[in-house]
Amino acid sequence: MKEARVHTMENIVSIKDMPTEFKIALLNELGYNSDGVYVTDKKGNQVLDRYTKDPVKIDNMAIMPGSTIILDDNPLSIIRYLDEFE
């Protein structure tokens, strides 16, 4: 029998209120960058949310626990991520 995993808010650390400079430093450590508004890859291309295909803004980004996947923090993307990686 497959064991169900429960995701709780304890597993997620909010970066919403962190200074932009800290977010950019975190992105750099993960192999990304930012133009100050959008999350970019190292070539300067905007990173698109893998589910909505919208550019991810640094103020709305979510880094999923245990991964380097950057998403927009909208409910649709979060739910689809959990469905895909559970």
Backbone as CSV, one residue per row, in Angstrom:
resi,resn,N_x,N_y,N_z,CA_x,CA_y,CA_z,C_x,C_y,C_z
1,MET,0.842,-1.177,0.000,0.000,0.000,0.000,0.889,1.242,0.000
2,LYS,0.554,2.203,-0.838,1.316,3.447,-0.917,0.974,4.346,0.268
3,GLU,2.015,4.820,0.919,1.815,5.707,2.061,1.530,7.122,1.572
4,ALA,0.504,7.741,2.097,0.156,9.120,1.717,1.092,10.089,2.419
5,ARG,1.566,11.051,1.669,2.397,12.103,2.259,1.523,13.327,2.468
6,VAL,1.715,13.949,3.588,0.943,15.146,3.906,1.873,16.343,3.852
7,HIS,1.507,17.324,3.042,2.272,18.565,2.970,1.600,19.580,3.882
8,THR,2.383,20.152,4.757,1.848,21.149,5.663,2.598,22.446,5.485
9,MET,2.074,23.496,6.040,2.730,24.798,5.966,4.080,24.780,6.684
10,GLU,4.297,23.802,7.583,5.581,23.705,8.270,6.711,23.401,7.302
11,ASN,6.392,22.785,6.150,7.404,22.416,5.168,7.791,23.581,4.266
12,ILE,7.066,24.665,4.320,7.273,25.786,3.405,7.758,27.000,4.179
13,VAL,8.842,27.592,3.703,9.378,28.801,4.312,9.013,29.975,3.405
14,SER,8.358,30.954,3.956,7.954,32.106,3.164,9.143,33.027,2.923
15,ILE,9.292,33.444,1.656,10.327,34.415,1.323,9.693,35.717,0.847
16,LYS,8.377,35.795,0.957,7.614,36.934,0.457,8.108,38.272,1.033
17,ASP,8.401,38.309,2.321,8.767,39.564,2.976,10.277,39.792,3.063
18,MET,11.057,38.893,2.465,12.508,39.070,2.494,12.919,40.178,1.532
19,PRO,13.990,40.885,1.836,14.464,41.940,0.938,14.818,41.364,-0.443
20,THR,14.619,42.174,-1.471,14.896,41.751,-2.847,16.332,41.288,-3.008
21,GLU,17.268,41.957,-2.359,18.673,41.580,-2.463,18.901,40.149,-1.972
22,PHE,18.207,39.767,-0.892,18.328,38.416,-0.360,17.743,37.408,-1.353
23,LYS,16.591,37.745,-1.944,15.966,36.855,-2.928,16.890,36.640,-4.125
24,ILE,17.532,37.710,-4.586,18.441,37.596,-5.724,19.656,36.744,-5.353
25,ALA,20.185,36.911,-4.152,21.310,36.090,-3.697,20.904,34.619,-3.635
26,LEU,19.693,34.348,-3.168,19.183,32.983,-3.114,19.034,32.410,-4.525
27,LEU,18.491,33.209,-5.432,18.367,32.775,-6.828,19.741,32.454,-7.419
28,ASN,20.727,33.297,-7.148,22.080,33.065,-7.653,22.639,31.734,-7.165
29,GLU,22.397,31.411,-5.911,22.865,30.139,-5.351,22.197,28.949,-6.038
30,LEU,20.982,29.147,-6.545,20.237,28.074,-7.201,20.459,28.041,-8.715
31,GLY,21.320,28.936,-9.215,21.615,28.951,-10.646,20.702,29.845,-11.465
32,TYR,20.001,30.734,-10.799,19.122,31.692,-11.462,19.639,33.102,-11.217
33,ASN,18.904,34.091,-11.718,19.248,35.484,-11.522,17.955,36.284,-11.528
34,SER,18.056,37.597,-11.564,16.880,38.458,-11.642,17.275,39.790,-12.257
35,ASP,16.325,40.374,-12.980,16.533,41.724,-13.507,15.961,42.764,-12.554
36,GLY,15.583,42.326,-11.356,14.995,43.204,-10.353,13.484,43.114,-10.319
37,VAL,12.883,42.607,-11.384,11.428,42.424,-11.437,11.102,40.945,-11.665
38,TYR,11.764,40.340,-12.644,11.478,38.958,-13.013,12.637,38.040,-12.653
39,VAL,12.329,36.768,-12.420,13.348,35.745,-12.258,13.867,35.418,-13.653
40,THR,15.191,35.350,-13.789,15.796,35.049,-15.086,16.760,33.874,-14.942
41,ASP,17.041,33.252,-16.090,18.096,32.251,-16.085,19.429,32.979,-16.245
42,LYS,20.516,32.250,-16.261,21.844,32.881,-16.334,22.072,33.618,-17.654
43,LYS,21.278,33.316,-18.689,21.406,34.002,-19.976,20.531,35.257,-20.050
44,GLY,19.754,35.524,-18.980,18.903,36.710,-18.953,17.487,36.484,-19.447
45,ASN,17.142,35.239,-19.808,15.781,34.926,-20.241,14.852,34.809,-19.039
46,GLN,13.650,35.343,-19.151,12.692,35.234,-18.065,12.328,33.770,-17.840
47,VAL,12.271,33.386,-16.568,11.860,32.041,-16.198,10.342,32.008,-16.199
48,LEU,9.787,31.000,-16.868,8.333,30.852,-16.939,7.873,29.813,-15.927
49,ASP,6.746,30.098,-15.297,6.111,29.130,-14.416,5.820,27.879,-15.244
50,ARG,6.209,26.710,-14.772,6.084,25.489,-15.561,4.638,25.077,-15.813
51,TYR,3.686,25.648,-15.090,2.277,25.281,-15.254,1.459,26.352,-15.957
52,THR,1.684,27.623,-15.619,0.891,28.692,-16.248,1.594,29.301,-17.453
53,LYS,2.896,29.059,-17.567,3.735,29.613,-18.639,3.871,31.136,-18.561
54,ASP,3.536,31.719,-17.426,3.707,33.151,-17.202,5.094,33.416,-16.627
55,PRO,5.701,34.565,-16.970,6.986,34.911,-16.351,6.826,35.029,-14.831
56,VAL,7.811,34.528,-14.102,7.764,34.560,-12.638,8.389,35.858,-12.149
57,LYS,7.612,36.642,-11.410,8.124,37.871,-10.797,8.823,37.526,-9.492
58,ILE,9.885,38.251,-9.206,10.642,37.980,-7.984,9.773,38.161,-6.741
59,ASP,8.806,39.072,-6.781,7.924,39.295,-5.629,6.901,38.188,-5.448
60,ASN,6.675,37.361,-6.483,5.672,36.291,-6.412,6.273,34.904,-6.555
61,MET,7.586,34.787,-6.436,8.203,33.487,-6.672,8.048,32.572,-5.466
62,ALA,8.007,31.291,-5.770,8.009,30.261,-4.742,9.062,29.239,-5.138
63,ILE,9.921,28.886,-4.212,10.920,27.846,-4.430,10.409,26.626,-3.680
64,MET,10.162,25.567,-4.412,9.535,24.409,-3.809,10.539,23.633,-2.956
65,PRO,10.107,23.195,-1.757,11.004,22.503,-0.832,11.649,21.274,-1.474
66,GLY,12.954,21.134,-1.255,13.667,19.980,-1.759,13.959,20.023,-3.249
67,SER,13.778,21.191,-3.880,14.012,21.293,-5.318,14.590,22.660,-5.650
68,THR,14.911,22.851,-6.912,15.305,24.170,-7.393,14.273,24.694,-8.378
69,ILE,13.058,24.161,-8.294,11.976,24.586,-9.179,11.419,25.914,-8.673
70,ILE,11.393,26.896,-9.561,10.866,28.221,-9.239,9.489,28.343,-9.892
71,LEU,8.487,28.646,-9.089,7.121,28.820,-9.577,6.597,30.178,-9.152
72,ASP,5.525,30.616,-9.814,4.737,31.719,-9.305,3.975,31.160,-8.103
73,ASP,3.734,31.961,-7.093,3.102,31.432,-5.879,1.577,31.391,-5.951
74,ASN,1.015,31.285,-7.148,-0.446,31.198,-7.274,-0.911,29.785,-6.915
75,PRO,-2.152,29.651,-6.440,-2.654,28.346,-6.002,-2.623,27.265,-7.090
76,LEU,-2.905,27.613,-8.330,-2.908,26.630,-9.409,-1.534,25.981,-9.565
77,SER,-0.487,26.780,-9.584,0.861,26.241,-9.746,1.266,25.375,-8.560
78,ILE,0.938,25.807,-7.362,1.296,25.048,-6.169,0.586,23.689,-6.170
79,ILE,-0.705,23.678,-6.452,-1.476,22.428,-6.479,-0.949,21.502,-7.573
80,ARG,-0.685,22.037,-8.744,-0.188,21.205,-9.852,1.192,20.633,-9.524
81,TYR,2.033,21.436,-8.857,3.338,20.929,-8.435,3.160,19.759,-7.467
82,LEU,2.317,19.936,-6.468,2.096,18.870,-5.488,1.539,17.621,-6.151
83,ASP,0.618,17.784,-7.101,0.079,16.637,-7.834,1.171,15.921,-8.623
84,GLU,2.052,16.686,-9.251,3.094,16.092,-10.094,4.175,15.388,-9.277
85,PHE,4.548,15.950,-8.142,5.706,15.435,-7.419,5.378,14.655,-6.147
86,GLU,4.143,14.305,-5.937,3.803,13.457,-4.779,3.998,12.026,-5.095
